């Protein structure tokens, strides 16, 4: 049974930091590129950051470059999103996604709420 379980969301003040985690199970983690996406109320879901299946390359949305960092731990089958210098416009539900490198399979997590407010 495939599962992507996000955690680490919450309420934080502007300028603060959060680290999101996404624990994967039920598939071969090393065969999947991983990414974080977010969806704010009334807006479409957008890509925030991505990392290749072996972690050699990363990419970021322009709006988070220099503030967010994506990483993965193959031993723990977990992908992380370190978010620094958070802004109110970062408020959204954050989703973890897995894309098969050798297949067309893709999986989504259930999302975790991040709220940036004073």
Secondary structure, DSSP 8 states (H G I E B T S, - for coil): --EEEEE--EEE-TT--EEEEEEEESS-GGGEEEEEEEE-TTS--EEEEEE-TTSS-EEE-TTTTTTEEEEEETTTTEEEEEE-S--GGG-EEEEEEEEESSSS-EEE---EEEEE--
